[in-house]
Amino acid sequence: MTTETSHPEFDRITTGEEVVAAFPDRVKGRIFVVTGPTPTGIGATTLTSLAKGHPAALVLAGRTPAKFQPVADAISAIDPTIAVVLVKLDLSSLASVRAAAKNILEHPHIPHIDGLINNAGLMATPFGLTEDGIETQFAACHVGHFLFTNLLLPKLQAAPEPVVVNVTSSGHRFGTGDFSDVNWEKTPYDAWRAYGHAKSANILFSVSLAERGIKSVAPHPGWVKTDIVQNMTDDLGLQLFNELGASGAIPNFEPLDFQKNLQQGCATTLVAALDCIVPNAAYMRDCQVARDVAPFAVDKSNAARLWELSNQLTGENFA
């Protein structure tokens, strides 16, 4: 660890509400977009923590707005003056991503975006292809966010100090940095390797955004038992923890110990979003900048190739 943050005392037990309280001027009156606001997940707790800091608006972007209406209600209960905007966003559908971005770009309560928190994702799901022909995890964790972020750039660039947070995982180490077979056409599908590809793509996306002059940080929230682990069967879980131990992805890792609650789980994301001292393209864990990132996940040539592939998969030509 290094101390390239405003609060080197923050650690694995720091809560999201503590982080928001430490950066009042970075929250009050500002506008944040958060993907994946599932009521039982880190995204929802990120949002309710931000609400304590009295932002101007919070945008909740997820697949089924009716399911995260309770999160909107909780935000309004904390501060009824916050403009709460619910947007339907299915990251596995490029058409849905485009529609969601259009809704945000045209919304009167969202003149700009101070913070875009790309939080939504999947973990170790069975093999499948989206309606656009992209492997499901890679689509939901990276490709959808790639398109969403680039489409929202006008609103981000309208803010004085915008930041894009791409929530990743120490499980990025299961990847290789080679995205030549993202649909697993040449090799048998491995759910955890696919997860590693998707999570390393999150970090590389931050590297690419930084290269383009956009502040972007990739935090690992820690191991929190949320709905994202619903596909973790006993066999998959055993494989995960064995591989984590062998790879050294988490120093002093304790198998089968989901060590953080939701408040602790959203804290690193919030430091990434609010602390202007954090370096651009940083990888973070436990509320601090971390050095235990796989080299392939911060390699600029890998980032450039991923950007080109992402343009191909989305049918875009983002510079």
Secondary structure, DSSP 8 states (H G I E B T S, - for coil): ----SS-TT--TT--HHHHHHH-GGGTTT-EEEEE---TTSHHHHHHHHHHTT--SEEEEEES-GGGGHHHHHHHHHH-TTSEEEEEE--TT-HHHHHHHHHHHHT-TT-S--SEEEE-----S----B-TTS-BHHHIIIIIHHHHHHHHTHHHHHTSSS-EEEE---GGGGG--S--TTTT-SSS---HHHHHHHHHHHHHHHHHHHHHTT--EEEEE---B--GGGGG--HHHHHHHHHHHHHHTSSTT--TT---B-HHHHHHHHHHHHH-TTS-TT-EEETTEE-S---GGGS-HHHHHHHHHHHHHHHT----
